[in-house]
Amino acid sequence: MTDQQRCQQAATAPACPEKGAALQLTPHHLELIRAAQLALYRATAQHDSAAARDAALTAWQDAAERLAVALVSRLEALEVRPCP
């Protein structure tokens, strides 16, 4: 099959006939998102001391890492088949 034929086939084929399971956020995920958001807000607050911003930055990094781990774990639990 030529490149032209592959491109034409890809352009006319359905985008993804069999969709995998969708990622649904749990209340725990939303709590982690809010914690990361609040910590980032505190880390970038100009009216706080440098020490407070440093502590908030560490809290943001921890919250972001917990969120990432939770989301990766959730995604790994899903049966997702790639499109052919």
All heavy atoms as an XYZ file, in Angstrom:
630
protein
N       0.852     -1.168      0.000
C       0.000      0.000      0.000
C       0.905      1.241      0.000
O       1.845      1.331      0.768
C      -0.901     -0.027      1.235
C      -1.823      1.153      1.330
S      -2.910      1.135      2.792
C      -4.077     -0.113      2.346
N       0.585      2.181     -0.822
C       1.390      3.396     -0.920
C       1.038      4.361      0.217
O       0.005      4.210      0.876
C       1.153      4.107     -2.258
O      -0.196      4.588     -2.272
C       1.402      3.187     -3.443
N       1.913      5.334      0.401
C       1.636      6.350      1.416
C       0.346      7.082      1.103
O      -0.434      7.404      1.998
C       2.787      7.353      1.498
C       4.015      6.777      2.185
O       3.870      5.749      2.889
O       5.106      7.346      2.021
N       0.124      7.360     -0.153
C      -1.105      8.056     -0.575
C      -2.338      7.242     -0.180
O      -3.302      7.783      0.346
C      -1.077      8.281     -2.096
C      -2.347      8.859     -2.674
C      -2.502     10.336     -2.366
O      -1.539     11.003     -2.032
N      -3.705     10.833     -2.472
N      -2.308      5.935     -0.409
C      -3.441      5.083     -0.072
C      -3.641      5.005      1.442
O      -4.777      5.024      1.924
C      -3.238      3.680     -0.646
C      -3.341      3.622     -2.157
C      -2.887      2.284     -2.708
O      -1.949      1.674     -2.183
N      -3.560      1.830     -3.770
N      -2.545      4.923      2.203
C      -2.654      4.883      3.665
C      -3.262      6.177      4.196
O      -4.105      6.163      5.083
C      -1.289      4.644      4.297
C      -0.924      3.179      4.372
C       0.259      2.960      5.292
N       1.524      3.465      4.749
C       2.277      2.791      3.882
N       1.916      1.610      3.457
N       3.398      3.317      3.449
N      -2.820      7.300      3.663
C      -3.355      8.590      4.096
C      -4.839      8.710      3.758
O      -5.622      9.193      4.573
C      -2.590      9.739      3.460
S      -0.921      9.935      4.123
N      -5.201      8.263      2.565
C      -6.598      8.332      2.156
C      -7.453      7.430      3.039
O      -8.530      7.808      3.469
C      -6.752      7.936      0.692
C      -8.166      8.129      0.181
C      -8.252      7.836     -1.315
O      -7.371      7.196     -1.879
N      -9.304      8.288     -1.937
N      -6.946      6.239      3.338
C      -7.684      5.319      4.192
C      -7.848      5.902      5.596
O      -8.916      5.846      6.185
C      -6.952      3.980      4.263
C      -7.706      2.930      5.068
C      -6.937      1.610      5.100
O      -5.749      1.561      4.788
N      -7.629      0.556      5.473
N      -6.786      6.499      6.115
C      -6.846      7.105      7.446
C      -7.812      8.283      7.467
O      -8.525      8.497      8.445
C      -5.461      7.546      7.882
N      -7.856      9.045      6.379
C      -8.715     10.223      6.320
C     -10.186      9.853      6.215
O     -11.051     10.595      6.676
C      -8.311     11.103      5.150
N     -10.495      8.715      5.635
C     -11.890      8.346      5.438
C     -12.398      7.339      6.457
O     -13.590      7.096      6.552
C     -12.092      7.767      4.021
O     -11.234      6.634      3.876
C     -11.799      8.806      2.962
N     -11.503      6.759      7.239
C     -11.912      5.771      8.244
C     -12.526      6.467      9.448
O     -12.240      7.633      9.722
C     -10.697      4.953      8.682
N     -13.382      5.767     10.201
C     -13.921      6.362     11.419
C     -12.787      6.659     12.397
O     -11.769      5.963     12.428
C     -14.849      5.287     11.984
C     -14.776      4.114     11.083
C     -13.857      4.431      9.950
N     -12.950      7.689     13.195
C     -11.887      8.122     14.104
C     -11.482      7.014     15.067
O     -10.318      6.728     15.246
C     -12.331      9.357     14.873
N     -12.436      6.384     15.680
C     -12.152      5.308     16.626
C     -13.448      4.544     16.845
O     -14.267      4.923     17.673
C     -11.626      5.872     17.940
S     -11.101      4.603     19.093
N     -13.661      3.483     16.105
C     -14.949      2.794     16.173
C     -15.258      2.189     17.541
O     -16.400      2.140     17.946
C     -14.828      1.705     15.116
C     -13.383      1.564     14.845
C     -12.741      2.865     15.212
N     -14.241      1.749     18.264
C     -14.470      1.157     19.575
C     -13.789      2.018     20.624
O     -12.583      2.002     20.766
C     -13.894     -0.260     19.626
C     -14.555     -1.210     18.665
C     -13.927     -2.593     18.727
O     -13.282     -2.902     19.734
O     -14.096     -3.339     17.769
N     -14.595      2.759     21.343
C     -14.020      3.631     22.359
C     -13.792      2.838     23.634
O     -14.561      1.963     23.983
C     -14.941      4.805     22.641
C     -15.037      5.769     21.485
C     -15.823      6.983     21.851
C     -15.829      7.935     20.661
N     -16.481      9.177     20.986
N     -12.723      3.173     24.315
C     -12.432      2.539     25.588
C     -13.243      3.182     26.698
O     -14.029      4.104     26.483
N     -13.044      2.706     27.891
C     -13.732      3.265     29.041
C     -13.230      4.685     29.301
O     -12.073      4.995     29.069
C     -13.481      2.388     30.253
N     -14.123      5.527     29.758
C     -13.760      6.915     30.042
C     -13.247      7.034     31.470
O     -13.682      6.326     32.368
C     -14.980      7.814     29.854
N     -12.311      7.925     31.657
C     -11.791      8.188     32.993
C     -12.813      9.028     33.738
O     -13.195     10.105     33.284
C     -10.452      8.924     32.919
C      -9.863      9.354     34.258
C      -9.500      8.127     35.098
C      -8.641     10.215     34.043
N     -13.264      8.526     34.862
C     -14.204      9.266     35.689
C     -13.498      9.650     36.975
O     -12.925      8.808     37.654
C     -15.441      8.432     35.981
C     -16.239      8.137     34.737
C     -17.502      7.367     35.055
O     -17.781      7.049     36.193
N     -18.264      7.058     34.031
N     -13.549     10.930     37.282
C     -12.905     11.412     38.493
C     -13.779     11.107     39.705
O     -14.990     11.303     39.679
C     -12.645     12.911     38.402
C     -11.711     13.352     37.283
C     -11.577     14.873     37.294
C     -10.356     12.701     37.401
N     -13.148     10.633     40.741
C     -13.845     10.324     41.988
C     -13.774     11.542     42.907
O     -12.989     12.468     42.660
C     -13.185      9.130     42.685
O     -11.857      9.508     43.083
C     -13.124      7.913     41.771
N     -14.546     11.549     43.974
C     -14.423     12.646     44.937
C     -12.996     12.768     45.486
O     -12.528     13.878     45.745
C     -15.408     12.261     46.038
C     -16.466     11.472     45.318
C     -15.706     10.694     44.272
N     -12.301     11.654     45.614
C     -10.909     11.694     46.076
C     -10.032     12.448     45.075
O      -9.187     13.263     45.473
C     -10.384     10.265     46.276
C      -8.941     10.208     46.668
N      -8.485     10.660     47.887
C      -7.856      9.765     46.003
C      -7.178     10.490     47.954
N      -6.765      9.952     46.817
N     -10.219     12.194     43.777
C      -9.460     12.911     42.752
C      -9.737     14.414     42.832
O      -8.822     15.234     42.743
C      -9.800     12.411     41.348
C      -9.384     11.009     41.092
N     -10.259     10.066     40.626
C      -8.200     10.380     41.248
C      -9.625      8.915     40.486
N      -8.376      9.077     40.872
N     -11.005     14.752     42.983
C     -11.373     16.173     43.053
C     -10.777     16.832     44.291
O     -10.331     17.982     44.241
C     -12.897     16.329     43.041
C     -13.576     15.831     41.762
C     -15.090     15.946     41.893
C     -13.075     16.569     40.544
N     -10.720     16.099     45.392
C     -10.097     16.616     46.611
C      -8.607     16.874     46.380
O      -8.067     17.899     46.803
C     -10.286     15.606     47.740
C      -9.688     16.014     49.065
C      -9.888     14.942     50.117
O     -11.015     14.434     50.234
O      -8.911     14.620     50.804
N      -7.940     15.953     45.681
C      -6.522     16.130     45.377
C      -6.304     17.329     44.452
O      -5.342     18.087     44.618
C      -5.951     14.865     44.741
C      -5.828     13.650     45.662
C      -5.420     12.421     44.858
C      -4.844     13.916     46.780
N      -7.185     17.511     43.491
C      -7.084     18.654     42.573
C      -7.239     19.956     43.350
O      -6.475     20.904     43.161
C      -8.136     18.555     41.451
C      -7.783     17.400     40.506
C      -8.251     19.873     40.684
C      -8.883     17.039     39.526
N      -8.220     19.999     44.233
C      -8.433     21.218     45.030
C      -7.237     21.503     45.938
O      -6.839     22.659     46.101
C      -9.714     21.088     45.845
C     -10.961     21.220     44.998
C     -12.221     21.222     45.858
N     -13.382     21.062     45.015
C     -14.091     19.934     44.912
N     -13.768     18.872     45.620
N     -15.123     19.866     44.109
N      -6.684     20.461     46.542
C      -5.521     20.648     47.419
C      -4.336     21.196     46.629
O      -3.637     22.108     47.089
C      -5.157     19.319     48.086
N      -4.112     20.666     45.441
C      -3.013     21.149     44.605
C      -3.262     22.591     44.175
O      -2.346     23.418     44.171
C      -2.846     20.245     43.383
N      -4.507     22.890     43.833
C      -4.856     24.253     43.415
C      -4.614     25.254     44.552
O      -4.008     26.310     44.350
C      -6.316     24.308     42.977
C      -6.795     25.689     42.588
C      -8.292     25.718     42.327
O      -9.036     24.840     42.760
N      -8.726     26.734     41.618
N      -5.052     24.909     45.749
C      -4.880     25.802     46.891
C      -3.400     25.980     47.230
O      -2.940     27.094     47.483
C      -5.638     25.256     48.101
C      -5.562     26.082     49.378
C      -6.093     27.491     49.150
C      -6.328     25.395     50.494
N      -2.645     24.892     47.201
C      -1.213     24.980     47.499
C      -0.484     25.817     46.459
O       0.407     26.604     46.799
C      -0.619     23.582     47.589
N      -0.856     25.681     45.196
C      -0.227     26.502     44.156
C      -0.567     27.973     44.350
O       0.287     28.846     44.201
C      -0.656     26.029     42.763
C      -0.035     26.798     41.601
C       1.487     26.676     41.625
C      -0.577     26.289     40.279
N      -1.808     28.253     44.710
C      -2.206     29.633     44.986
C      -1.349     30.217     46.103
O      -0.848     31.336     46.009
C      -3.695     29.687     45.352
C      -4.148     31.052     45.789
C      -4.389     32.058     44.851
C      -4.322     31.350     47.134
C      -4.795     33.324     45.245
C      -4.724     32.611     47.543
C      -4.961     33.589     46.590
O      -5.353     34.843     46.988
N      -1.165     29.420     47.157
C      -0.341     29.890     48.282
C       1.120     30.046     47.885
O       1.810     30.947     48.358
C      -0.471     28.929     49.457
C      -1.811     29.002     50.134
C      -1.886     28.071     51.307
N      -3.165     28.194     51.975
C      -3.714     27.223     52.680
N      -3.099     26.073     52.829
N      -4.885     27.413     53.257
N       1.603     29.165     47.036
C       3.014     29.217     46.619
C       3.296     30.437     45.759
O       4.432     30.905     45.719
C       3.383     27.946     45.859
N       2.284     30.946     45.094
C       2.490     32.102     44.214
C       1.986     33.402     44.832
O       2.031     34.441     44.181
C       1.803     31.873     42.852
O       0.407     31.636     43.054
C       2.416     30.685     42.127
N       1.515     33.346     46.064
C       1.010     34.549     46.736
C       2.170     35.498     47.024
O       3.138     35.131     47.682
C       0.293     34.173     48.026
N       2.063     36.701     46.537
C       3.144     37.674     46.695
C       3.174     38.303     48.092
O       4.208     38.801     48.520
C       3.017     38.767     45.635
C       3.192     38.256     44.220
C       4.553     37.612     44.001
O       5.569     38.142     44.425
N       4.569     36.461     43.362
N       2.059     38.262     48.791
C       2.007     38.907     50.101
C       2.552     38.017     51.220
O       2.759     38.492     52.332
C       0.560     39.338     50.418
C      -0.407     38.203     50.446
N      -1.006     37.739     49.308
C      -0.857     37.438     51.465
C      -1.802     36.726     49.623
N      -1.732     36.525     50.921
N       2.811     36.748     50.946
C       3.369     35.840     51.956
C       4.891     35.947     51.992
O       5.522     36.415     51.042
C       2.976     34.389     51.663
C       1.518     34.107     51.991
O       0.891     34.930     52.684
O       1.012     33.057     51.560
N       5.459     35.478     53.074
C       6.917     35.482     53.196
C       7.519     34.421     52.286
O       6.830     33.501     51.827
C       7.316     35.193     54.643
O       6.976     33.860     54.973
N       8.800     34.540     52.046
C       9.492     33.563     51.197
C       9.421     32.172     51.814
O       9.248     31.176     51.108
C      10.942     33.983     50.990
N       9.517     32.087     53.132
C       9.451     30.789     53.811
C       8.071     30.153     53.633
O       7.960     28.948     53.399
C       9.772     30.949     55.289
N       7.032     30.978     53.736
C       5.669     30.465     53.555
C       5.461     30.001     52.121
O       4.832     28.965     51.879
C       4.644     31.539     53.926
N       6.002     30.748     51.161
C       5.872     30.342     49.755
C       6.642     29.051     49.482
O       6.165     28.181     48.760
C       6.342     31.468     48.830
C       5.356     32.628     48.764
C       5.649     33.573     47.606
N       7.026     34.054     47.571
C       7.458     35.154     48.171
N       6.616     35.904     48.847
N       8.720     35.515     48.069
N       7.825     28.920     50.098
C       8.601     27.687     49.925
C       7.851     26.486     50.488
O       7.815     25.421     49.876
C       9.968     27.812     50.592
C      10.913     28.747     49.843
O      10.615     29.068     48.665
O      11.935     29.141     50.435
N       7.241     26.653     51.660
C       6.474     25.568     52.268
C       5.264     25.222     51.397
O       4.931     24.045     51.202
C       6.028     25.954     53.670
N       4.622     26.255     50.854
C       3.465     26.020     49.993
C       3.878     25.345     48.693
O       3.149     24.503     48.168
C       2.746     27.337     49.702
N       5.057     25.678     48.180
C       5.546     25.029     46.966
C       5.784     23.541     47.218
O       5.415     22.699     46.394
C       6.824     25.697     46.471
C       7.434     25.119     45.200
C       6.449     25.193     44.031
C       8.725     25.836     44.850
N       6.345     23.227     48.367
C       6.545     21.819     48.726
C       5.199     21.114     48.851
O       5.031     19.982     48.371
C       7.338     21.711     50.048
O       8.606     22.337     49.863
C       7.535     20.271     50.465
N       4.226     21.776     49.469
C       2.884     21.193     49.599
C       2.255     20.983     48.225
O       1.591     19.971     47.980
C       2.004     22.095     50.462
N       2.462     21.945     47.311
C       1.919     21.812     45.960
C       2.553     20.626     45.243
O       1.861     19.842     44.586
C       2.138     23.093     45.159
C       1.747     22.927     43.735
C       0.480     22.883     43.241
C       2.620     22.730     42.630
N       0.519     22.683     41.882
C       1.816     22.582     41.484
C       4.008     22.670     42.499
C       2.364     22.381     40.222
C       4.545     22.471     41.238
C       3.725     22.329     40.127
N       3.857     20.485     45.356
C       4.538     19.361     44.710
C       4.032     18.032     45.253
O       3.797     17.093     44.491
C       6.051     19.477     44.901
C       6.658     20.606     44.097
C       8.111     20.872     44.447
O       8.524     20.703     45.594
N       8.884     21.295     43.469
N       3.837     17.950     46.560
C       3.315     16.724     47.168
C       1.895     16.429     46.672
O       1.568     15.289     46.331
C       3.323     16.826     48.692
C       4.724     16.827     49.282
O       5.684     16.440     48.573
O       4.853     17.232     50.459
N       1.054     17.462     46.646
C      -0.330     17.279     46.201
C      -0.382     16.879     44.726
O      -1.165     16.007     44.339
C      -1.132     18.566     46.439
N       0.447     17.502     43.916
C       0.474     17.175     42.487
C       0.950     15.739     42.269
O       0.416     15.019     41.418
C       1.369     18.154     41.737
N       1.921     15.317     43.061
C       2.407     13.941     42.942
C       1.333     12.940     43.366
O       1.124     11.923     42.698
C       3.654     13.753     43.796
C       4.273     12.377     43.641
C       5.567     12.218     44.417
O       6.269     13.223     44.624
O       5.855     11.087     44.807
N       0.634     13.222     44.461
C      -0.448     12.323     44.898
C      -1.537     12.237     43.839
O      -2.069     11.156     43.560
C      -1.028     12.791     46.227
C      -0.129     12.518     47.416
C      -0.836     12.734     48.745
N      -1.488     14.030     48.870
C      -0.905     15.140     49.304
N       0.356     15.125     49.661
N      -1.589     16.257     49.392
N      -1.869     13.367     43.223
C      -2.880     13.375     42.169
C      -2.414     12.563     40.968
O      -3.167     11.754     40.421
C      -3.206     14.810     41.742
C      -4.165     14.960     40.565
C      -5.519     14.326     40.881
C      -4.322     16.426     40.200
N      -1.186     12.749     40.558
C      -0.654     12.010     39.411
C      -0.677     10.507     39.673
O      -1.092      9.727     38.813
C       0.765     12.477     39.087
N      -0.259     10.094     40.853
C      -0.256      8.669     41.195
C      -1.677      8.119     41.183
O      -1.932      7.034     40.652
C       0.425      8.442     42.571
C       0.188      7.043     43.082
C       1.909      8.730     42.466
N      -2.626      8.872     41.742
C      -4.013      8.411     41.776
C      -4.583      8.285     40.369
O      -5.294      7.311     40.052
C      -4.867      9.365     42.608
N      -4.286      9.242     39.497
C      -4.810      9.195     38.134
C      -4.177      8.068     37.322
O      -4.865      7.372     36.578
C      -4.607     10.541     37.435
C      -5.467     11.682     37.972
C      -5.082     12.993     37.307
C      -6.940     11.392     37.806
N      -2.887      7.879     37.478
C      -2.222      6.790     36.758
C      -2.773      5.451     37.223
O      -3.055      4.561     36.420
C      -0.691      6.863     36.935
C      -0.021      5.589     36.477
C      -0.138      8.059     36.176
N      -2.968      5.310     38.510
C      -3.530      4.076     39.050
C      -4.923      3.823     38.476
O      -5.257      2.700     38.090
C      -3.592      4.161     40.569
O      -4.231      3.041     41.097
N      -5.711      4.872     38.406
C      -7.078      4.755     37.862
C      -7.032      4.389     36.382
O      -7.789      3.545     35.913
C      -7.807      6.074     38.068
C      -9.195      6.127     37.572
C     -10.107      5.387     38.490
N     -11.483      5.671     38.072
C     -12.527      5.131     38.614
N     -12.379      4.313     39.610
N     -13.711      5.421     38.175
N      -6.152      5.014     35.618
C      -6.039      4.718     34.193
C      -5.573      3.291     33.954
O      -6.044      2.619     33.032
C      -5.074      5.698     33.522
C      -5.629      7.097     33.289
C      -4.508      8.031     32.855
C      -6.735      7.074     32.255
N      -4.653      2.817     34.782
C      -4.173      1.449     34.633
C      -5.270      0.440     34.911
O      -5.254     -0.670     34.379
C      -2.977      1.196     35.553
C      -1.721      1.883     35.088
C      -0.562      1.736     36.054
O      -0.793      1.389     37.236
O       0.583      1.986     35.632
N      -6.236      0.810     35.733
C      -7.333     -0.092     36.063
C      -8.349     -0.198     34.921
O      -9.105     -1.167     34.855
C      -8.028      0.372     37.336
N      -8.352      0.792     34.043
C      -9.301      0.788     32.917
C      -8.789     -0.117     31.795
O      -7.589     -0.197     31.556
C      -9.492      2.196     32.363
C     -10.155      3.213     33.287
C     -10.132      4.572     32.629
C     -11.572      2.803     33.629
N      -9.706     -0.746     31.129
C      -9.328     -1.499     29.927
C      -9.451     -0.561     28.750
O     -10.549     -0.264     28.293
C     -10.263     -2.689     29.714
C      -9.941     -3.881     30.534
C     -10.778     -5.071     30.118
O     -10.694     -5.479     28.937
O     -11.516     -5.563     30.972
N      -8.337     -0.073     28.278
C      -8.333      0.863     27.160
C      -7.652      0.176     25.996
O      -6.495     -0.215     26.091
C      -7.612      2.180     27.529
C      -7.580      3.122     26.357
C      -8.266      2.808     28.735
N      -8.396      0.022     24.909
C      -7.814     -0.558     23.699
C      -7.508      0.556     22.722
O      -8.376      1.374     22.438
C      -8.786     -1.541     23.060
C      -8.886     -2.843     23.832
C      -9.788     -3.790     23.127
N     -11.162     -3.428     23.500
C     -12.239     -3.770     22.821
N     -12.120     -4.482     21.723
N     -13.430     -3.425     23.232
N      -6.292      0.609     22.205
C      -5.974      1.651     21.236
C      -6.727      1.432     19.920
O      -7.092      0.294     19.599
C      -4.464      1.501     21.029
C      -4.152      0.119     21.446
C      -5.180     -0.278     22.476
N      -6.952      2.499     19.218
C      -7.585      2.393     17.899
C      -6.643      1.680     16.950
O      -5.430      1.872     17.015
C      -7.884      3.784     17.336
S      -9.103      4.680     18.297
N      -7.193      0.853     16.065
C      -6.319      0.155     15.100
C      -5.732      1.111     14.092
O      -6.145      2.149     13.853
C      -7.241     -0.835     14.421
C      -8.637     -0.476     14.808
C      -8.566      0.491     15.939
